[in-house]
Amino acid sequence: MGGVPPPPPAASPSPSPPSNKRRTVRLFWKEAQSVNRSLPSQKSVWSDIDEVKIETDRFISLFELKSKEAPMKKQQSEKRNELRVLDMKRSNAINIGLTIFPPPRTIKSAIINMDERALTKEQIEKLLTMIPTEEEVSSIQDASQESPDVALGSAEQFLLTLSSISELEARLNLWAFKLDYDLLEKEVAESLQDLRDAIDEIQKNKTLKLILATLRSIGNLLNNTKVKGFDITYLSKVPEVKDTQQKQTLLHHVTQCVLDKFPDSSDLYSELGSLTRCSRSDFDVLESTLGNLEKRCKNSWDYLKQIAKHESKAAFRERLSEFLISRAQRIITLNVLHRRLINRFNGMLLYFGTSPKTIETITVQGFARLISEFALEYKTSRDRVLSQKRKKNVKDKRNRTRGKMITETRKFSATEDQMKQKQMESVLRPTDIQVEKRTRSRSNRARMSTDSVSSPAAPPVMSPSDDMTDQIMEQLVKTATQAPNNRSAPVSRRKRSRNAQRKSLRRTLKGGLTDEEKAVIMGKY
């Protein structure tokens, strides 16, 4: 009672893992630690699971690491048969580049003749990085003379082939300029064309002027001023300003006002396609591209002079010189167009009231992006306002017909022809006159005949029905002589049966046959 508890039983020794002398795949895990060593009663999942017996030989054979010494020795013995002079990094770079080239025997003739079918632009740029230096060529030649019986490595043999081409670097640079020029000229020309069209779009756009005029009026009212214009860069802040009552943006109110005052205005964004393309072009890069083209064209003249010393084909030299002359003229034209368009762009900024100091900080791409993003915001706001107006019109139309019967609406109102038809029916069916039934018996006929013979003819007496007859006749004449109207809908008529003369069998059996019908039937049989 109250004594010290007995010590816990000693833990049974864990079974030692089976010895394995063969190398196997290792599992790089961390050993699980006890959560709280001070509490012996603390349990874990590892104490609840039992040891599982596995086939040791099978798993060791499956995950055994095999030695790779024999293949390495074989590769080393094969590599000894090649003569290697270059360092490992340079040799590997050349061997990787050789995978994208045609056979080395065709590369030399393709470079000399500038054959575009044999080498592409990317392959020429790769060759420019693989041009051998004088030290590499001399070391390869010396090693080849010392060991003439040993074949050169693929990288050394390729560099030796390139070194045999006269003016290799000049030929590759001139060829690369020839291939690059058309693509670069197209990019520059398209950007300049977009800039010219964008300037015309902005200056001639009527919707943009209406928006600026509306925004100026609202701004003068809110600021209690009367300015003639504002900085065009303020358009980027218009979607951020909100009113204090409805929490709608200033752009929303400007759009609503423009639509109310000028319903024929456009969405602005669809009319600024060239400006949107200008917002994606970097004109600083375009200017550097023009400068790079001019520099490369001048260097190509020097390359042509170097090649002409070793080139015996006069036609080849003339073709290259004509190419460089035409490209030089086109580069000069592009520079003139670029300078004039930039001046025109600065004039457009002055047209919108931008100060000359601010013009120096505004780029073509930045201004085009500003107007393009505002146009997109205006288009989105315009679509939203038009959608709200359509919903409001539908709601008002429903409210006008709410609580009315369907026959009271305009669609189901009585037409003029229907009114005349109702008037005719009221005339033909008077309620104050009752039609007497006439008997057609023989006694009445005889009585009428004797009365007509014995009594003298009496004068005619006008009855109230005569006035009604005259009214009916007048209405019939008016209806008959009236010009026919085009009916909005055709009169629906009941479709007649094909067998209109056919009699019902049920009625025949119920009523029986006459003597004549019986005689006809019996005569047939």
Summary of the structure (lengths in Angstrom):
residues: 525
radius of gyration: 53.4
end to end distance: 132.0
largest distance: 169.8
contacts: 1132
relative contact order: 0.05
helix: 63%
strand: 2%
